[in-house]
């Protein structure tokens, strides 16, 4: 994970939940910029997500990402590829993030199952992180103290649950 | 990642959604919202469930929170 790009692109599912996390600003220390597609911004309407994203756009920590016709075409190709595969289908806003990640090398931030599994199932060369990977990376860089406490805090504040396999991975990291 | 691993992940996620959901709350909802939540609990497909509910993304996410249905990924 440490070799990932310093630029990311986030979808709605990631931003809506991450904005509820009390240590949400660690994201701004991990990436030089986080792009927010116009199609994602259109879906945000409630605090805390809309307020936090607006603040981050104002401070240039986030940047608006405008979809080009070529990128939209690539996004629709990815959506078509996902149908008939053993994963949740990819929908438009998530597909835009994957297409941008493929084209520009951005880390894709998502909590969408289809988008998360797409690189492995569809063989895409793109890095996709959930909140889990973001928190692990923040811990590796010393931005949070206790990995287990932060994962638990994220679960409680956002009503997420990490999988048993993720917890096993986290325990393995902290013991090594 | 093979199909088996994805199926295992799906099954664990479905079990957690079923176990944690506030079924009493869900059963009292209007039919459209109840159907959408039940669909989400069984499939984890947020976008289709959102369409069944006829809600915007964030409104459906809030409904999941009120129904204590976790996101498992």
Contacts between the chains, C-beta under 8 A, distances in Angstrom:
chain1	res1	chain2	res2	distance
A	12	B	57	5.3
A	13	B	46	6.9
A	13	B	57	8.0
A	13	B	71	7.9
A	16	B	57	7.0
A	16	B	58	5.8
A	16	B	61	5.5
A	17	B	61	7.6
A	17	B	71	6.9
A	43	B	56	6.9
A	43	B	57	4.5
A	43	B	58	7.1
A	44	B	58	6.8
A	45	B	56	6.6
A	45	B	58	5.7
A	46	B	58	4.6
A	46	B	59	7.9
A	46	B	62	7.4
A	49	B	58	7.0
A	86	B	3	4.5
A	86	B	6	5.4
A	86	B	7	7.4
A	87	B	6	6.0
A	88	B	43	7.7
A	88	B	44	6.6
A	88	B	45	5.4
A	89	B	45	7.5
A	89	B	47	7.8
A	91	B	47	4.5
A	111	B	71	5.9
A	111	B	73	5.5
A	112	B	46	6.8
A	112	B	73	7.8
A	113	B	13	8.0
A	113	B	44	5.9
A	113	B	45	7.9
A	113	B	73	5.8
A	116	B	73	6.0
A	117	B	1	6.7
A	117	B	6	6.3
A	120	B	1	3.9
A	121	B	1	6.4
A	121	B	6	7.3
A	130	B	73	5.6
A	132	B	73	8.0
A	158	B	71	7.6
A	159	B	64	7.4
A	159	B	65	5.3
A	159	B	68	7.3
A	159	B	70	5.4
A	159	B	71	6.9
A	160	B	70	6.2
A	160	B	71	4.9
A	160	B	72	7.4
A	160	B	73	7.5
A	161	B	16	5.4
A	161	B	20	7.4
A	161	B	70	4.4
A	161	B	71	7.3
A	161	B	72	4.8
A	162	B	72	7.9
A	163	B	9	6.7
A	163	B	12	5.9
A	163	B	13	7.4
A	163	B	72	6.6
A	163	B	73	7.7
A	164	B	12	6.7
